[in-house]
């Protein structure tokens, strides 16, 4: 795989016309993950909500349902469990996430491994979880530090998909509606199937045999989006927010239909011309 610099330039130009301010509004209005984490923050407080997000994030892989349904399941189950009795300790939160994994049908693939990951973080990252419960803004001040600490508890690398995704969910919990604090540009994008598809369809990477190869070997993809980030001024984690919401249209839809669907959503936070431009650049080669 390799980076296609001309396509990096084209995607960067389209993205810079929208800007990070509009993308933050896109997250608030159109990303179901953000809405779920805000509802949990209202229920449990931002500190515990950040812990919920971090723990759920490390288990959000190989799902047996679409991601949108997974987060709806998470939000509704935690609400039903805690609406009359908010959590009082980090241990309560760990127990709730384990209970969710035991009972949501979306976790059926590798369920025991997912539960084991959550319990491992609970036992090996106690200081991190306690700090986050007291001061959820630590994930805004030092997201790379949080990622490295979390990765250490799992004996993995900080740039792995589930580690970065967990940091993003904790950030969503820590950032209230209307806040314009962004995650640091140094934090790489978490490469899942939707990001991998957008990377291929936009043409910013070449030579990939398919989305699975991009996910399993994410370094080139992460570097390409970091280049887009530097040129556009939009941090990689916030590019991820766009790609996660829009990526479902790139997977399986004809190009013109994907462009139309994506432009319709993007136009809710920017002008129609800018929305259509970005949609066309993301679907430059067609879907995956």
Secondary structure, 3 states (H helix, E strand, C coil): CEECHHHHHHHHHHHHHHHHHHHHHHHHHHCHHHHHHHHHHHHHCHHHHHHHHHHHHHCCCCCCCCHHHHHHHHHHHHHHHHCCCCCCCHHHHHHHHHHHHHHCHHHCCCHHHHHHHHHHHHHHCHHHHHHHHHCCCHHHHCHHHHHHHHHHHHCCCCCCHHHHHHHHHHHHHHCCCCCCCCCCCCCCCCCCHHHHHHHHHCCCEECCCCHHHHHHCCHHHHHHHHHHHHHHCCCHHHHHHHHHHHHHHHCCCCHHHHHHHHHHHHCCCCCHHHHHHHHHHHCCCCCC
